[in-house]
Amino acid sequence: MIRHLRLIVAVLAVGLVGAGLFFFWPHPLDPVNPSASQPMGEALIARGRYLTTAADCAACHTTKGGQPFAGGVAFKLPFGTIYSSNITPDREHGIGAWDDAEFVRAVKTGVGKHGENLYPAFPYTSYALLSTDDVLAIRAYLATLAPSSTPSRANDLMFPFNQRFVLRGWNLLFLSGKPFEPDSSQSQAWNRGSYLVNGLAHCSECHSPRNVLFGRESDNALAGGLVDGWKAWNITSDKETGIGNWTDQALISYLHQGYAVGHGAASGGMREAVDLSLSHLPRSDIEDMVAYLRTVPARKTDVAAAVVAKSPAVAASQKWAPAPGAPEGTGRRVFESACVSCHAWDGHGQQSIRAGLSGAHPVNDPAGANLVRVILQGSHGSDGSVATSMPSFGAAYTDAEIAALSNYVIAQFSGKAATVTAEQVRQAR
């Protein structure tokens, strides 16, 4: 209760700043013109398609089974739910009536067509780094899509978060507005990787912790965050809790294919990012991202969830037999009946290499945040392939059984004592 009161007081304080600026902070639309190097015609549209993919626009603006880019995806935040907008070229419900300057302003500063502030669930604080040429190319591609007459769904936010003027104060605190500037002391590959990681792919939006005002903690960039109950892991160069011990090939495989031997498979929002965005980028882009990530300063976070490469139980297990003297109980019973045929007792995976569990982060986290959600929801690729999917077990087992299973799996594959409860499972459903 006290935490919520502090949050509301802090927001109101920012809101007062925003309110003071409301009447005299103009939003002039500077003319936007492409540079002389901007391609034209089909080349421009192809460039825009690539950039739209790199920016992962489809993930946030396309509902499951819905028309591409018609919006309606829900983002559940501590203070309500935000729904993504229709960005097809429909003139009434989409962005067909927007001009180039309005589109560039929205993408880079979070201000809509009519001067309304957009909520930072739309990652404009990262897209601020994009060049005007790249934003105009994205617009050129979006203009070629089939228009959708689906109206944008109204947000459902508690007061004072439903007052958009509050965001003017928020932007003063958390929006730099500076475009990307190459570092002349670094290689072209590093600079390209930085532009992708920090701008287009907006990795920091999920992989950085947030403060009480939902602003990213810049001092802990890429050190791990929490998104809709899922943990986005530390991707700094820290060797214990980050990616410092990953090989380049493992990082490339994970980002480009959604799994890496000895590190497990992507799930939740990260799998979606791989399926819809990263897997479609040239391998050279992924290599450049890895080159940049290697240089991100190490930040040690969530030590309790540090990965154990091989637990004693795994070392003593065989594919079809657990370690001698392995404990009995509900968790083992459920694992034996529902999980072992794909994952094996030693965690190497059976029918699919993606099923490997040894070294995977979710089975090393005693809190079990991601593991519980994978068990409940399953993991499915955008192509619907059964071969690379994990079914949902939410309807097959009770909260208590899933809690027991989670605790057993974490103990089996990391040797840690897990703390998942039936109440946690209930809340995660």
C-alpha positions in Angstrom: 0.0 0.0 0.0 2.8 2.4 1.0 4.6 1.6 -2.3 1.6 2.4 -4.3 1.1 5.7 -2.5 4.7 6.6 -3.1 4.2 5.8 -6.8 1.1 8.0 -7.1 2.8 10.9 -5.3 5.8 10.6 -7.6 3.6 10.5 -10.6 1.6 13.5 -9.4 4.8 15.4 -8.9 5.9 14.7 -12.5 2.3 15.5 -13.6 2.5 19.0 -12.0 5.6 19.6 -14.1 3.8 18.3 -17.1 0.8 20.4 -16.4 2.9 23.5 -16.0 4.3 22.9 -19.4 1.0 21.9 -21.0 0.0 25.3 -22.3 3.4 26.6 -23.3 5.4 23.7 -24.5 4.9 23.8 -28.3 5.1 20.9 -30.6 6.3 22.5 -33.7 6.6 20.1 -36.7 10.0 20.6 -38.2 10.1 19.8 -41.9 11.4 16.3 -42.6 13.3 15.5 -45.7 15.2 12.4 -46.7 18.9 12.7 -47.2 20.5 12.5 -50.7 21.5 8.9 -49.9 18.0 7.7 -49.2 16.9 5.1 -51.8 13.7 5.6 -53.8 10.9 3.5 -55.2 11.0 -0.3 -54.6 14.4 0.0 -53.0 13.0 2.4 -50.4 10.1 0.0 -49.6 12.5 -2.9 -49.3 14.6 -0.9 -46.9 11.5 0.0 -44.9 10.4 -3.7 -44.8 13.8 -4.6 -43.4 13.7 -1.8 -40.8 10.2 -2.6 -39.7 11.3 -6.2 -39.1 14.4 -5.1 -37.3 12.2 -2.8 -35.1 9.9 -5.8 -34.4 6.8 -3.7 -35.1 4.6 -6.7 -35.9 5.0 -8.2 -32.4 3.4 -5.2 -30.7 0.9 -4.2 -33.4 -0.5 -7.6 -34.4 -2.8 -9.7 -32.3 -2.7 -13.4 -32.5 -4.6 -14.3 -35.7 -5.4 -10.7 -36.4 -4.6 -8.5 -39.4 -1.0 -7.5 -39.5 -0.3 -4.1 -37.9 -4.0 -3.5 -37.0 -3.1 -3.1 -33.3 -5.0 -4.2 -30.2 -2.2 -6.0 -28.4 -2.6 -5.6 -24.7 0.3 -4.5 -22.4 -0.5 -5.1 -18.8 1.3 -2.6 -16.5 1.1 -2.1 -12.7 -1.3 0.8 -13.3 -3.5 -0.6 -16.0 -3.6 -1.9 -19.5 -2.4 -0.2 -22.7 -3.4 -1.4 -26.2 -1.3 -0.9 -29.3 -2.6 1.2 -32.1 -3.6 0.5 -35.7 -0.6 1.5 -37.9 -2.0 0.3 -41.2 -2.7 3.0 -43.9 -6.4 3.2 -43.1 -7.2 7.0 -43.1 -9.7 6.9 -40.3 -8.4 4.3 -37.8 -4.8 3.9 -38.9 -2.1 6.3 -40.0 -3.1 6.9 -43.6 -4.0 10.5 -42.9 -0.7 11.3 -41.1 2.0 13.3 -42.9 5.7 12.4 -42.8 6.5 15.0 -40.1 3.7 13.7 -37.8 5.0 10.1 -38.2 8.6 11.0 -37.5 7.5 13.0 -34.5 5.5 10.0 -33.1 8.3 7.5 -33.6 11.1 9.7 -32.2 9.4 11.7 -29.5 6.2 9.9 -28.6 3.8 12.6 -29.7 0.8 11.6 -31.9 -0.9 13.3 -34.8 -3.0 15.7 -32.7 -0.2 16.5 -30.2 -1.2 13.9 -27.7 1.5 12.2 -25.8 1.9 8.4 -26.4 2.6 6.0 -23.6 6.2 4.6 -23.4 4.9 1.0 -23.9 5.7 2.2 -27.4 9.5 2.3 -27.2 10.0 5.8 -28.6 12.8 6.4 -26.0 14.8 3.8 -28.0 13.5 4.8 -31.5 14.7 8.4 -30.7 18.1 7.1 -31.8 16.9 6.3 -35.3 17.8 8.4 -38.3 15.1 10.4 -40.1 15.9 8.4 -43.2 15.2 5.1 -41.5 11.9 6.4 -40.0 10.7 7.6 -43.4 11.6 4.3 -44.9 9.5 2.5 -42.3 6.6 4.8 -43.1 7.0 4.1 -46.9 6.7 0.4 -46.2 3.7 0.7 -43.9 2.0 2.7 -46.6 2.0 -0.4 -48.8 0.1 -2.6 -46.3 -3.5 -3.5 -46.6 -5.5 -0.9 -44.6 -7.6 -2.1 -41.7 -10.7 -0.4 -40.4 -10.2 -1.8 -36.9 -10.4 1.1 -34.4 -7.7 1.4 -31.8 -8.9 0.2 -28.5 -9.1 2.7 -25.6 -6.5 2.2 -22.8 -7.7 1.2 -19.4 -5.5 3.1 -16.9 -6.0 4.3 -13.3 -5.8 7.9 -12.4 -3.4 9.8 -12.7 -1.8 7.6 -15.3 -4.7 8.1 -17.7 -3.9 11.8 -17.9 -1.6 12.1 -21.0 -0.2 15.5 -20.0 1.7 13.7 -17.2 3.9 12.2 -19.9 5.3 15.6 -20.8 7.0 15.7 -17.4 8.0 12.1 -17.9 9.6 12.8 -21.2 11.7 15.6 -19.6 13.1 13.0 -17.2 13.6 10.0 -19.5 13.6 11.0 -23.2 17.0 12.3 -24.4 15.8 12.9 -27.9 19.4 12.6 -29.3 19.9 10.6 -32.5 22.5 7.9 -32.7 26.0 9.2 -33.0 28.7 6.7 -34.2 31.7 6.3 -31.9 34.8 7.0 -34.0 36.9 4.9 -31.7 34.9 1.8 -32.4 34.6 -0.4 -35.5 31.9 -0.1 -38.1 30.5 -3.5 -36.9 30.4 -2.2 -33.3 28.6 0.9 -34.2 26.1 -1.0 -36.3 25.5 -3.4 -33.4 25.0 -0.5 -31.0 22.4 1.1 -33.4 20.6 -2.2 -33.6 20.7 -3.1 -29.9 19.9 0.3 -28.5 17.7 1.7 -31.3 15.9 -0.6 -33.7 15.8 -3.8 -31.7 15.2 -1.7 -28.5 16.7 -4.5 -26.3 17.0 -2.2 -23.3 13.2 -1.8 -23.1 12.8 -5.3 -21.8 16.3 -6.1 -20.5 16.7 -3.1 -18.2 15.1 -2.6 -14.8 12.5 0.2 -14.4 12.3 2.8 -11.6 9.1 3.8 -9.7 8.1 6.0 -12.6 8.6 3.2 -15.2 11.7 4.9 -16.6 14.6 2.7 -17.5 17.5 2.7 -15.1 20.2 3.9 -17.4 22.9 3.0 -14.9 21.8 -0.6 -15.1 21.1 -0.8 -18.8 20.7 -4.4 -20.1 21.2 -5.8 -16.6 17.8 -7.5 -16.7 14.2 -6.5 -16.3 10.6 -7.7 -15.7 8.0 -7.7 -18.4 4.4 -8.9 -17.7 5.7 -11.4 -15.1 8.5 -12.7 -17.3 12.2 -12.1 -16.5 14.2 -10.6 -19.3 17.7 -11.8 -18.3 20.9 -9.9 -17.8 22.7 -9.5 -21.1 25.7 -7.5 -20.0 29.2 -9.0 -20.1 29.1 -10.2 -16.5 30.4 -13.8 -16.4 28.3 -15.0 -13.6 24.8 -13.5 -14.2 25.1 -12.1 -17.8 26.5 -13.4 -21.1 30.2 -13.1 -20.4 30.7 -16.9 -20.5 28.7 -17.4 -23.7 30.7 -18.1 -26.9 30.0 -15.8 -29.9 28.5 -18.8 -31.7 26.1 -19.5 -28.8 25.0 -15.9 -28.8 24.5 -15.8 -32.5 22.5 -19.1 -32.4 20.3 -17.9 -29.6 19.5 -14.6 -31.2 19.1 -15.9 -34.8 17.5 -19.3 -34.1 16.0 -19.0 -30.6 18.2 -21.6 -28.9 21.8 -22.4 -28.1 23.2 -25.8 -27.0 24.0 -25.6 -23.3 21.8 -22.5 -22.8 18.3 -23.6 -23.6 15.7 -22.1 -25.8 14.0 -18.7 -25.9 10.4 -18.5 -24.7 7.7 -15.8 -24.0 8.5 -12.4 -25.5 12.0 -13.3 -26.4 10.9 -16.2 -28.6 8.5 -13.9 -30.3 11.3 -11.3 -30.9 13.4 -14.1 -32.5 10.6 -15.5 -34.6 9.2 -12.2 -35.9 12.4 -10.1 -36.0 15.9 -11.4 -35.3 15.6 -14.6 -37.2 14.8 -12.6 -40.4 17.8 -10.3 -40.1 21.0 -11.0 -42.0 23.5 -13.0 -40.0 25.9 -10.0 -40.2 23.4 -7.9 -38.2 23.4 -10.6 -35.5 27.2 -10.7 -35.5 27.4 -6.9 -35.1 24.9 -7.1 -32.2 27.1 -9.7 -30.5 30.2 -7.5 -31.1 28.5 -4.6 -29.3 27.0 -6.7 -26.5 30.5 -8.0 -25.7 31.5 -4.5 -24.7 28.5 -3.6 -22.5 29.9 -3.1 -18.9 29.4 -6.0 -16.7 26.6 -5.6 -14.1 26.0 -8.4 -11.6 22.3 -8.9 -10.9 20.0 -11.7 -9.6 22.9 -13.8 -8.4 20.4 -16.4 -7.0 19.4 -17.2 -10.7 23.0 -17.6 -11.9 23.3 -20.5 -14.3 24.7 -23.8 -13.1 26.0 -25.6 -16.2 25.4 -29.1 -14.9 23.9 -30.0 -11.5 25.0 -33.1 -9.6 21.6 -34.7 -10.3 22.1 -34.2 -14.1 25.6 -35.6 -13.9 24.3 -38.7 -12.3 21.3 -39.1 -14.6 20.9 -40.9 -17.9 18.5 -40.0 -20.6 15.8 -42.5 -19.6 16.7 -42.9 -15.9 17.1 -40.4 -13.0 20.0 -40.4 -10.7 20.0 -43.3 -8.2 18.2 -42.4 -5.1 16.5 -39.4 -6.7 13.7 -38.1 -4.5 10.1 -39.1 -5.0 7.1 -36.9 -4.8 4.5 -35.0 -6.9 7.0 -33.0 -8.9 8.9 -36.1 -10.0 5.7 -37.9 -10.8 4.5 -35.0 -13.1 7.9 -34.6 -14.7 8.0 -38.4 -15.4 4.6 -38.5 -17.0 4.6 -35.2 -18.9 8.1 -33.9 -19.4 10.8 -36.6 -19.6 9.9 -37.9 -23.1 11.0 -34.6 -24.6 13.5 -33.2 -22.1 15.1 -36.4 -20.7 16.3 -36.8 -17.1 19.7 -35.4 -18.1 18.2 -32.4 -19.8 19.7 -33.0 -23.2 16.5 -33.0 -25.1 15.1 -35.8 -27.2 13.1 -35.2 -30.3 14.3 -31.6 -30.6 17.5 -29.8 -29.8 15.3 -27.0 -28.5 14.2 -29.2 -25.6 17.6 -29.2 -23.9 17.3 -27.9 -20.3 20.8 -28.0 -19.0 22.2 -24.5 -18.7 18.9 -22.9 -19.4 18.1 -19.8 -17.3 14.5 -20.6 -16.4 15.5 -23.9 -14.6 18.2 -22.0 -12.7 16.0 -19.4 -11.1 14.7 -20.4 -7.7 11.8 -18.0 -8.1 10.7 -19.9 -11.1 9.1 -16.9 -12.8 9.7 -17.9 -16.4 9.5 -21.7 -15.8 6.0 -21.4 -14.4 4.8 -19.4 -17.4 6.3 -21.8 -19.9 4.6 -24.7 -18.2 1.3 -22.9 -18.1 1.4 -21.4 -21.5 3.7 -23.6 -23.5 6.0 -22.2 -26.2 5.0 -21.9 -29.8 6.7 -20.5 -32.8 5.0 -18.0 -35.1 4.9 -20.7 -37.9 2.8 -23.0 -35.7 5.3 -25.9 -36.1 4.6 -28.8 -33.8 8.2 -29.9 -34.0 9.5 -26.7 -32.3 6.6 -26.2 -29.9 6.0 -27.1 -26.3 2.3 -27.7 -25.3 0.6 -25.8 -22.5 0.0 -27.8 -19.3 -2.0 -25.2 -17.6 -5.3 -27.1 -18.0 -3.8 -30.5 -17.2 -2.5 -29.8 -13.7 -3.5 -27.9 -10.6 -1.6 -25.0 -9.2 -0.1 -27.1 -6.5 1.1 -29.7 -9.1 2.7 -27.1 -11.3 4.4 -25.5 -8.3 5.7 -29.0 -7.3 6.8 -29.7 -10.8 8.6 -26.3 -11.0 10.5 -26.9 -7.8 11.5 -30.4 -8.8 12.8 -29.2 -12.2 14.8 -26.4 -10.7 16.3 -28.8 -8.1 17.0 -31.4 -10.8 18.7 -29.1 -13.3 20.4 -26.6 -11.1 20.7 -28.2 -7.7 19.0 -25.2 -6.1 16.1 -25.2 -3.6 13.2 -23.5 -5.4 10.5 -21.5 -3.7 7.5 -21.7 -6.1 4.1 -21.8 -4.4 0.6 -22.7 -5.6 -0.4 -19.1 -5.1 2.4 -17.9 -7.4 1.1 -20.3 -10.1 -2.4 -19.0 -9.6 -1.3 -15.4 -10.1 0.7 -16.3 -13.2 -2.3 -18.0 -14.9 
